[in-house]
Amino acid sequence: MTSSRVSKLFAQYGIVTTKVSFVPEHGLYAGMFCRGICIEFPSNLQLPNYTLTIKLLDTLAVLYPSLRDSLLKPHYRHRLMQITGDSRF
């Protein structure tokens, strides 16, 4: 479900995604079967980076409420402001 929503968002901008499965060798999920998407950007693709980033964050926040909760914390709001120039989310 997550990959479907994210893939649909990316498809609106001409970004191709492919479902993948893998087993990480390092990190928190090392040795566990995981699913995700491979993201392919055509080399000549011009993207509205800010808009796409905000839409992606919004999509992920709907799917993962803990992400939205994290973005409401002062440290992350300050960081979002540094990155985007806007602290609204």
C-alpha positions in Angstrom: 0.0 0.0 0.0 2.8 2.4 0.9 4.7 1.8 -2.3 1.5 2.2 -4.3 0.7 5.6 -3.0 4.3 6.8 -3.3 4.6 5.3 -6.8 1.4 7.1 -7.9 2.7 10.4 -6.6 6.0 9.9 -8.5 4.3 8.8 -11.7 2.5 12.2 -11.8 6.0 13.7 -12.3 7.3 11.1 -14.8 9.3 9.2 -12.2 9.3 5.4 -12.7 9.2 3.1 -9.7 9.6 -0.7 -9.5 8.6 -2.8 -6.6 11.6 -4.6 -5.0 12.3 -6.9 -2.1 15.6 -7.3 -0.3 17.4 -8.3 2.9 19.7 -5.6 4.3 23.1 -6.7 5.6 23.5 -3.8 8.0 21.4 -1.5 10.2 18.2 -1.9 12.2 16.6 -4.3 9.7 19.7 -6.4 8.9 18.7 -9.9 8.0 15.0 -9.1 7.7 13.0 -9.5 4.5 12.0 -6.0 3.4 9.9 -4.5 0.5 10.2 -1.2 -1.1 10.5 0.6 -4.4 13.4 1.4 -6.8 13.1 5.0 -8.0 14.4 5.9 -11.5 14.7 9.5 -12.6 15.2 10.1 -16.3 18.4 12.1 -16.7 16.6 15.0 -18.5 13.6 15.2 -16.1 12.9 18.7 -14.7 11.2 18.4 -11.3 9.5 20.9 -9.1 11.7 19.8 -6.2 10.0 21.8 -3.4 6.5 20.8 -4.4 7.4 17.2 -4.9 9.2 17.0 -1.5 6.3 18.5 0.4 3.8 16.2 -1.4 6.1 13.2 -0.6 6.4 14.2 3.1 2.6 14.7 3.3 2.0 11.3 1.7 4.4 9.6 4.1 2.9 11.5 7.1 -0.5 10.1 6.2 0.9 6.6 6.0 3.1 7.0 9.1 1.5 9.3 11.7 4.7 9.1 13.8 6.5 10.9 11.0 4.1 13.8 11.2 4.4 13.8 15.0 8.2 14.1 14.6 7.9 17.0 12.2 5.9 18.9 14.7 8.8 18.9 17.2 10.7 22.2 17.4 14.1 20.7 16.3 12.6 19.2 13.1 10.5 22.3 12.4 13.7 24.4 12.6 15.5 21.9 10.3 12.6 21.9 7.8 12.8 25.7 7.8 16.5 25.6 7.1 16.1 23.2 4.2 12.9 24.6 2.6 12.6 28.1 3.8 9.2 27.3 5.2 8.3 25.6 8.5 4.6 24.9 7.6 3.7 21.2 7.3 
